[in-house]
Each structure stands twice: as C-alpha cells, then as structure tokens.
C-alpha cells in the first residue's frame, strides 16, 4: 500500500514537472507574458478606469430609473419598483453567463469588449426612446392624474424593455470580468503582489464609489434638469470612455487563456460519485486516485488540491476499481482525481456564505426604489433656486466613502496586518460579517425616519427635509464597503484554487440578483398578506402617506438581524473546514490555505 502511494506521489511530481513549463498567462498576441512588461498595478489601472466609467453609466440609469418608469412610462409605484428590481436583478444573474463565457471560451478581455458594446447599444436605444415623443405614452402627471394616465404598451413598451435588457445583458457579462481581469494582473504566489491584490480590491471599490458619486450627482442632475434623453446619452458616453480605457491598456495586460468548459469537470465528479455510490471509500486517503492526466491541455494551470474530509460522499468519484483497463481508469466520467473532487467541494462550501448576503442586497434594493420615492415626497429645497434630485441622496455614502476607503487601505489594513498577519488586515469573512451587522441598523434608521415623515405629513401636513433620510444611506454605505469588497475578495481567492476566476467572481453578483428578486417577491407577499387585514396592503397604494413603508422596513430589519446570526454559524463552519485544506501549485512547495474564519 505504501509503495503504491509512493508511486502515485512520483506520478504527481512527474506530471507537475511536465506541466510546469506550460503557459499560464499570455500577452495580447498570445505569447507568454513578461512579468516586467505585463501585469501589476499599471495594467490594473486601465481596468479601474473602465470600472469607474461603467458604473457611472449604469448607476445613472438604475438609480433614477424608477422616476422615468413612473413619470414617462406611467407604470404604478409597486409595478415600477418591481421593474427596477427585476432589471437590476437580471444584470447580476447574467453575470454567470459572462463568467462562464470568459473562463470557458472567450477570456476576460474579449468578453468585456464584446458585451461592453452591447451595453453601449442599450444606452443609445434608451436615449433615442426618451427623446422621441412618439415612442412614449402621452405626457401625464402621475401624482395628480394617476388614474387617467396611459401606461406604455405595445411597441412603446417593447422598445423600452429591449433597450433596458440590452443594458442588462451587457452590464451583467462585463461586471465579473472587470474584477477578475484586474485581479488577474497580480500573481498571488508573489508576496509583494499578493498585498497589491488586496489593495486592488479596495481600489476597485474606490473606483466604484467615484463612479456612483458622479452618477448620483452630476448625471442625475442632468437627467432631472435636461431630460432623461440627455441623461441616457451621457451614460452612453461614459460607457464609451470606459471601453476606450480598456483598449488603451491592451499592451500591458497579462491574460489568462480560457480553459474549456468549466462545467465538465464538475459534472464528471457528480456522475462518477453517483456511479460509484455503492463502493466503500478507503480508510487511507492515499488510496484515492490523485494523478493528473499525462497530457495537459494547452495553457493549463496545474494545481493539486490535497484531500479534505468534508463531503466524503464525493470521494467515491476517486475510488479505483480493480480490474478496469487503463482506458477506463483515465475516463473522467468514471474516475476523477482528488483535485477535481476538492474543487467541487470548494464550490459547495462557499454556497452558504453566498446565501447569507442575499438579504443584504434586498436591503440595497429598497434604497434604490422606495427610499428614492421617500425623498420625492419630502422637502428637497437646498437653496431658493436649487432642489436636490431624490436619486442623488444615494451619493451621500459615496461622498463619505471616497475618503474612508483610502484611509482604510492606507492606515487600517497595515495596522491590522501587524496583529492578524493577513494581507487584507482582516479576513474576507470577517469583513463580510462586519458589513452584515451594520446593514440591520440601516433598516432600523429607515423605519424610524419613515414613521417620522409619515406622522409629520399626515397629522401636521408638514413636509420635513430630505436630509432626514441620509442616516440610512450613510450606514448602508459603510456596510457595503465591508460586505461587497469582502465577498468579491473571498470568492476570487477561492477561485485561485481552480480555474474559474471569472465564474466564481460572477457568483458574488448573483447575490445582488437574488436580493433584488427577493425584494420583488417580498413586496408582492407583503401586499397580499397585509391587504386581508388592513383593506389595502402596506405597499399597495401609489401614495406613501397612505402606505406603511415603515412597517416594511421593520420587517427587513428583523430579517437582516436573523440573517447575520445565520451568517455567524456558517462562517464558523466554513472556517473549521477551510483550515484543513492545502494546495500545491505547479509542483512547487506545498502551502496550507490560511484560515478565512471569522474568529
């Protein structure tokens, strides 16, 4: 038994030595990349430019879309809220498509370029519709004549939704690849570049914050005062500038070639485990099949994952059946390697962490829909001649974050690193946990404020200042800085153990998608349940003074607190399992994966 295990170890070393010279990254011509000329922060800077301009364009549309849908297309408040949340949810669910195409066939650069132009075409079509009166319903004031306003139907509605979902398709496929392509410029095996990778994730969020800030101030102001057609046109111009930034960095990028279908190895493990379900797993893990194919695919990135004891039922995919010929032994549908199985185990292990961020993004959906409508019912006057566009309220946390993020990266991370030894200061899971904790207080603040606003309006006919709702945006901004960056860093670093950087990064965006879809579902359920007791649902009226948005916010606060407690359980569970994982990369010395735990 020991001799057989020794022979397998030699096989692993021989395979790794054979694969060590394979190209893992290439330049724009497909030649092996040069670390001196390619990659690093200088290359990532061009991607950061794209990130800033892309979010600038999409945020200006998404954050003020509910106003356009109500005032120009004449949909009801609840229906408009669902249109917006479904649109944003679709963007993020389509990120899976972008991640899959990138890792499997196109690579991140070409995926960004192709779908970036699709997103640009959607912006242009939205601008054209907003400009031409014949493509919109007749003008009507939804606040005073809501029952008499004609809702967009037929060709007008078709053009609107085609344009909207061209933007969704493009943005969805671009988003995960921007993050992954920028992160690909850093070699995690290099300690210096590993620290730069952590700085890159913070820089990416800084670019995101700057894009959001400009979108929610300048672009939303343009939409409000110059018309939505001009606003959509400015979004198109921002996206065009982003694509120019991407192309300008072509000579400096290091690119990871696609690896073929990323779903095939996963399917092979599941099929092999099912076919071998009646076999008994050996007590000695060294008896499992661990060798790699003697012929590696071009540009392969050979990574060996050591066996772990979690999800032991999947180990049956690695059990050798004595008496089978050599052809069957290397058939991936009957016999898989430990590395393949461990990659599937990683995917299963991160799913609970992913699920715990869905409620967080349901809260985000409220800030982009109902909170904007709250602002429209309040006193928006800043001076005699200047009124704050309600959608611009969402810029408040980003004004704060453009100062906090650099301070966090410059002072907090090095300080925390001295105590934790972690490149990011605190682990990604700890960062996510802090963000989820703060999210609850965002909804508590929103509920208290909405109750005050409603009482003032209904009982005293007093319109309070729009600045009363700033605390909920400020608290959530801090929460998002921790949760969003932590989640992306966590998933990207898990993908370093395989070849699915873009796809696993895309999974983080699915959390946004499910959160916005859950928001639509909650609105419908709350209206249905509460209408039987109160005559009208909490959110069934187009008038917030008659609705009970404050009670809906309290419901979300309770759900958020329960979700945080649930996250603590799964974070500790993941930490306990992750601490036993180890990897060997490209035949070099083994390294034990650090504990990403919350404690």
N, C-alpha and C positions, 0 to 999 in steps of 0.2 A: 504493500500500500504506500509506504514512504517512497519507494523507488518510483512508483507511478506518479506520485505528487511531484517528485523532483524532476521527472521528465517533463511534466506539464510546466513547471517553473522555467525550465530551459526553453520550452517552446515559446512561452510568453516573451522571454528575453530576446530570442532569435527573431520573433515576429516584430518586436518593437525596434530592434536594430535595423530590420529591413525597412520599417516604415519611418524611421527617424528622419530620413532624408526627403520624405515626401513634402511637397509644398503645402503649407497651411494657410498662407496668405499671399496675395499677388497684387501687383500694381494695376494701373488702368489698362495696360496692354496684355495682361495675363501672365507676366513674368514674375518670378519670385520677388517679393517686396524687399526693400533695403531699409533696415531699422533707422539708418541715419537720415535717409531722404523721405521715408514714408511713415505715417502714423504720428502718434503723440498729440499734444495739445494744439499744435499748429494746424494739423489736419482736422481735429475735432472742432476747431473754431469755426470753420466753414459750415459744419453741421449745426452748430449752435445758432448761426445766423439764420439758417433755414427754419430751425425750431421757433425762433422768435417771430419771424415773419409769418409762418404758417399758423401759429396760434393767434397771432394778431388778426389774420383774416377770418379764421373760423370762429373766434370768440366774438368778434364784432357782429357776426351773423347769429350765432347761437344765443348769446346773452340778451339780444334785443329782438329775437325772432318772435317772441310771444306778442310783442306790441304790433309787429307787422301782420301777424296772422289774425289778430283781433280787429285792428283798425282798417286794414286794407283788404283782407280776405274774408272778414266778417264771420269767423267761427266763434262759438261761445267760449267763455272763460275756461271751463273744465276741458272742453274739447281742444282748445288751443294749448292748454298746459300739456295734454297728452300728445299732441302733435310735436311739441318741442321735445318732450322727454323721449318719445319714440325715435325722433330724428337723432338726438344725441346718443341714445342707446344703440341705434343702428351703427353709428360711427364706430363705437367701441367694439361691437360684436364682429364687425367686418375686419377689425384688426387681426383676428385669427387668420382670415384669408391672406392678408398681407404678410403675416409672419410665415405662413405655410409656403406661399409662393417664393418668398425670399430664401428661406433655408433649403427648399427643395429644388428650385429651378432657376430663379432669376438673380439671386444675390441681392443684398440690401440696396446698393446704389441704383440698379436698374429698376427695382420695384418702386423706389421713391420717385424716380424720374418719370416713369410711365403713369403712375397713379397721381402724381403731382399735377400733371397736365389734365387729367380727368377732373380733379378738384377745381382747377382753374376754369375749366369749361362750365362747371356748375355755377361758380360765382358769376361768370359772364351772363349766363342764361337768367339767373335771378335778377341781375341788374336790368336786363332787357325787359323782363316782365314788369318789374317795378316802375319802369319808365313809360311803358306804353299803356294808356288807359283802356284800350280795347282788350287787353289781356287780364284785366282785373274787374271785379264787380263794381257797380256804380258807387260813388262816394256816399258815405253814410256815417253818422255819429253813433257808435255802438253804446255810448253811455246814456244818451237821451232817446235814441230811436232804435234801440237794440232789436225789438220785435219786428220792425219794419225793414231792417237791413237784409239785403240779399246775400246769402252765403255763396262763396265761389264754388262752382260746379262745372262739370263737363270739361271742355278743352282748357278752360282757365285753371281749374284745379289740377288737371293732368300736367300742364306745363310747370305749374308750381312744384308739384311733387317730383317730377322728373328732375328739375333743376336741384331741388333740395337733396335728393338721394344720389345725384351725381357728386355733389359735395360730400355726402356721407361716404360713398364708395371710395372716393379719392383720399379723403382725410383718414378714413379708417385704415386703409392699407399703407398710408405714409407714416402714421404716428409711431407704431412699434419699430419700424425700420430706421427712423431718425435716431431714436435712443440707441438701438443696437449698433447701427453703423458708427455712431460717435464713440460708443464704448469699445467697439472692435479696434479702434486706433491705439488701444493700450494693451500691453502684454502683462497679464496678471502674474506671470511667473517672475517678472522683474519687480523687486520690492519697491523701487522708486516709482515705476509706472503703476503699480498696484495702488499706491497712495494717490497718484494723479487720477486714477479711475474714480476713486471716491470723490475727489474734487470735481471731476467732470459731472457726476450726477448732481452735485449741488449747483454747478454752473448751468446745467441743463434746466434746473428748476428756476434759476435766476433769469435765464432767457425766456422761460415760460411766463414768469411773473412780469417781466418787462413787456412782453407781447400782450398779455392780458391787460396790463395797465394802460398801454396806448390804445388798445381796442376799446376799453371801457370808458375812456375819457375822450380822446380826440375823435376816434371813429364813430362812437355812439353819438357824440355831439354833432358830427357831420350828418349822421342818419336823421337825427331829430330836427336839425335846422335846415339842412339842404335836401332832405328827402332820402328815402330808402334806396332809390335807384343810384344816387351818388354814393351812398354808404356801401352798397354791394359792389359798386365799381371800385371803390378804394380797397375793399377786401380782395378783389381780383388783382389789383396792382400789388398788394402786399404779398400775395402768393407768387406772383411772377418774380418779384425781387428775391423771394426765398429760393426759387428754383435757380435763379442766376447765382446765388451764393453757393448752392450745392455744386453746380457745374464748375465754378471757379476753383474749387478745391480738388478737382479730379486728379491732378498731377501729384497730389500729396497723400492721397488715401492709400491705406492698406486694406485690401478687400478679402473677405473670406468667401471662397467659392461655394456654390450650393453643393449639397451632399446627396442629392437624390431624395426620393420620398422619405420624409421623416416619420410617416405613419407606419411604414412597412416593418421596421424593427419592433415597434410597439405591438403591432398585430401579430408578429411572429411569436413574441413572448406569450401573449394571451392564448394563441392557438396551441402552441407547444405545451403550455401548462395544462390546458384542457385535455389534450390528447394523452398526456402522461399523468392524469389526475389520480389514477389508481396505483401508481408507483409510490414506493416509500422513499422519502428523502434520506440520504445517508447521514449518519451522525457526524461524520467528518466532512466539513465543507470543502476540503481539498479534493474530494472525490467528484465534485461538480465540474462540469465542462467549462474550462476557463480560457482556452486558447482562442486566438483570433484567426480569421482566415489567412492563409499564407499569401494571398494576393489581395492587397488593399486597393480600394477604389482610388482614382486619381485625387490628389489634394486632400486625402483623408487626414483627420486629426486624431491619431491613435491615443485613446485614453483608456486606462484599465481601472475599473472600479472594483474594490475589494468587497467580498461578501459581507452582508449585514443580516441580522436575524429578524428584521421586520418583514412582514408579509411573506411568511415562509411558504405559503401555498404557491407562490410564483417560482420558487426554487425548483419545482418539478419540471420546469422548462429546460433545466440544465442537467437533468439526470440522463446519464448514458445508458443505453440499453445494450447489453452484451449480445453479441451475435449479429448485430446490424453491420452491413458493409460500410465502407468508407464514404460512399456517396451519400448515404442516408445520414451518416454521422455529421456531415457538414451542412446538411439541409437545415436552413434556418427555421423552417416550419415544423420541424420535429425536435431539433436540438439547438438551443441557444447558448450563448456564453453568459457567464456571470455578469459581465459588464452590461450586456443588453438588459438583463433582468433588473440590475440595480438602477438603470436609467428609468425603467418603468416604475420602480419603487419610489424614485425621487418625484416623479410626476404625481403619484398617488399621495405622497407625503405632504406636498405643498398645497393640495386642494383645500384642506380645512382653513389654512391661512388665507387663501384667496376668498373663500366663502365669508370669512369674518369681515371683509371690507365692503361687502355689498350694501349693508345698512348705512355705512359711512357715505357711500355715493348716492343713496336715496336721500340723505340729508342735503347733499350738494344739489340735487335736482330741485329741491324746494327753494333754495337760494337763487336759482336761475329762472324760477317761474313765479310762484306765489309771492316771494319776497319782493320781486320786481313790481308786481301788481300792488303790493302793500305801499310801496313808495309812490306809486301813481295816485294814491288816494290821500297822500299827505302833502304838507306844505313844502314845495320844492324850491321856494324862493331863497336865493343866497344874497342877492342884491336886488335893487328895484328892477333892473333890466336883465338879470341873469337867473335862470332856473336850472337846477341840476336835473339832467335826464335820469329817471329812476334806475335804468340799467347801469348807469355809471356808479351806483352805490357799490357794485361788486369790485370796483377799482380800489376801494379803501384798504382791504387787506394787502393788496399787491403794492400799494404805496409803502406800506409798512415792511413788506417782505423784501423789497429791493434793498433795504438797509439791513434787515435781520439776517438774510441768507449769507451775505458776505461776512458778517460778523460771526455767524455760526461756523462758517468754514474756516475763517482765519483765526479765531480765538477758542471757540468751544471745542472743536474737533482735536486740535493739538493738545489742549488741556486734558480732555477726557482720555485721549490716547495714552497719556502717561500712566493712567490708573488702570485702564482696561487692556491696553496693548492691541486694541483693534484699530485697523486702518481708518475706519469711519468714526472713531471716537466711541460710539455706542453701536451695538449690533443692529442690523436692519430690523430684526424682530422687536427689539426694544424701542426703536424709533417708531415703528407701526403702532405699538401699544400706547405710547405717549399720545400719538395723534388720535387714536380711537377714544381715549379718555377725554380729551378736550372737546371732541365732537358733540358729546352729550350736552355740555354746557352751552354750546351754540344754540341748540334747540330749546333749552330752558330759557335762555335770553330772548329768543324769538317769541316764545309763548307769552312771557311776561309783557313784552313790548306790544304784541298784538292785542292783548287784553286791555292795556292802557289806551292804545289807539282807538279801539272799538268803543270803549266806555266814553272817551272824550268826544267822539263823533256822535254817538247815539244819544247820550244823556245831556251833553252840553253843546252839541253842534260846534265843537271846537276842532279845528284841523291842526294837529301837532306837527312839529318839524320833522322832516325826513331823516334828520340825524339821529333820531331815537332808535332807528333800526341798525345803526352802524355796529353796535357791540356784537350782534350775531355774525356779521361778516368778519369782524376782526378775530373773534375766537375761532371761527372755522378756518380762517386763513392760516393761523398758527397750526391748527390741527392738520391741515392739508400739507403744510411744509414737512411735517414729520411723517405722516402716513403715506403720501404719494411717493416721495423720494425713497422712503424705506422700502416700500413694496417693489418698486422698479429695481432697486439695488439688490434686494433679496432674490427676486426671480432671475435677474441676469446672472448673478453669481451661481445660482443653481444650474443654469444652462451651461456654465463653464465646464460642468462635468459631463457634458454631452455635446451635441452639435445642433442645438435648437435655440440659439440665442434670440433670434427674432420672434420665433413662435412663443417661447416662454415669456418674453417681454410682452407679447401681444396678449397673453393671458391676463396680465395686470389690467389691461384696458377693458377686458371683458367684465371686470368687477364694476367699472363705470356703467357698462351696458346693462348688466343685470340690476344695478342700483336704480337706473332710470326706468327700466321696465317695471321694477317692483314699485316705484313711485306711481306709475300709471295704474297699476293693479290696486295699490292701497287707496288711491283716490276713488276708484270705482267701488271698491268694497266698503269703504267708509261711508260713501254716499248711500249705498244700498242698505247697509245695516242701520245707519242713523235715521234714514228717512222714515222708517216704520215707527220710530218713537217721537220724532220731532216735526212730523209733517213734511219737512224738507231736510235733505242731508246737510251735513256740516259744510260741504263744498259744492252744493247743488245750484246755488244762485250765482248770477254774474256780479252780484253786489257784495263786496267783502264786509260791509256793515251789517248785512243780514246773515252771512255765513259765520261759521265758528272755526276759523282758521287757527285760533289759539288752542282749541282742544286737539286739533290735528297735530299741532306742534308738540303738545304734551305727550301725545301718543308716540311720536317719533323719539322724544327724549327718553321715554321708558324703553323703547325698543333698542335705542343706542346703548343704554346702560347695560341691558341684558346681553347685548352683543359683545360689549367689552369684557364682561365676565366670562363669556363663552370663549373669547379670544385668549384670555389668560390660560385657560385649560389647554387649548390646542397649541399655544406657543410653548408651554412647558412640555407637552407631549412630543412636539417636534424636536425640541432641544435634547430631550433624552434619547431620541432615536438618532439624531444627526451626529451626536458626539461619538458614535461608534463607527462612522463612515470614514473611509480612507481612499485616496486615489493615487495612482501612479501615472504620470503624464509623459508620454513619448519615451518610455524606457529609462527615465532619469529616476532619481531617488524618490521613494515613497513619501507622501506627506499626508498627515492626518487633517481632515477638514475641521476647521475651528468650530466650536460650539456657538451656534447662532441663537442661543437661548435668550429668554427674556430675564432670566435671573442668573 
